[in-house]
Amino acid sequence: MPKVELNYGDKIFHFLAYAILCLLWYLVFYYRMQHTLKKAVLHAVVLAIIFGIILEVLQGTLTPYRSLDVYDAIANSLGALLTGVLLLAKGKIQVKN
């Protein structure tokens, strides 16, 4: 078997982790707090993006062994944004049925 290297494995993990985080926050806002679909998605996406940026800044400033990585923050944000887009698209498909 040839050895396959994944250069951006860390970024893929960040993307997927924040996609899941955004989905979980959406579920809380929509089902538990009874927000509308758009409001729940907006709150979940914004919260996930802000949370990801804050964590990146804190690990760059407060820890000597970690560094701020802008590409991690971008991967986090893209994961949250994709989840938001998919949730809104799913909501529009359900309404049409």
N, C-alpha and C positions, 0 to 999 in steps of 0.2 A: 504494500500500500504506500502510495506517495504521501509524504508529509505535507499537510496543508496548513499554512500559517494564516492566521486571521489578524491582520494589523489593527483593525479597528474594533476588536472584540469588546473593549472597555466602553466604547461609544455606543455600541449596539446594546450593551447591558443598560447603560444610562437611559437610552431611548425607550427600551421595553419597561424598565422600572418606573419611569415617569408616566408612561402610557397607562400602566396598571394603577399607579397612584392617582392619576386623574380620574380614571374609571371609578375607583373606590370613593373618591370625594364626590363624584357625580351621583353615585348611588345614595350617599348620605343626604346630599342636598335635595335630590328628587323624591326619594321614597320616605326618608325620615323627616325632613324639614318641609316637605310638600311644596318646594319651589316649582315654577313652571319649567318646562324642558329647556328653553333658551337660557333662563336665569341660572338653572342648575349647571348647565354646561359652561356658561361664562364664568361662574364662580369657581368651578372646579379647575378650569384651564388657567385662570389668572392666579389662583392660589398655588397650583403646582409650579407654574413658571416663577413666581416670586419666591417660593420656598427653595427651588433649585438654585436660583441666583444667590440668595442669601447663604445657603450652605456652601456654595463655591467660594464666595467672598470670605466667609468665616474660616474655612479651612486654609485659605491663602494668608490670612492675617493672624489667626490665633494659634496655629500649630506649626512647629518648626519642621516637621517631617512630611507635611502635605503641602501641595501647592494649588493655587488657583488655576483652573484650566478652562479657558473660554469655550473650547470645543465641547467640554462636558456640559456646560450651561446651555450651549446650542442644542446638543443632543437631548437634554432634558426637556427643553422648550418644544422641540419638534415632536417628541413623544406625546407631550400633553396636547399640543395643537392637533396632531393627527387623531387622537382619541376624541377631541371635541368635534372635529369635522365628521368623523364616523358616527358619533352619537346624534348629531344634528341631521345627517343624511338618513339614519335609521328612523328618526322621528318623523321625517317627511314621508318616508315610504309607508310607515304605519298609518299616517293620517290619510293617505290616498286610498288605502284599502278599505 
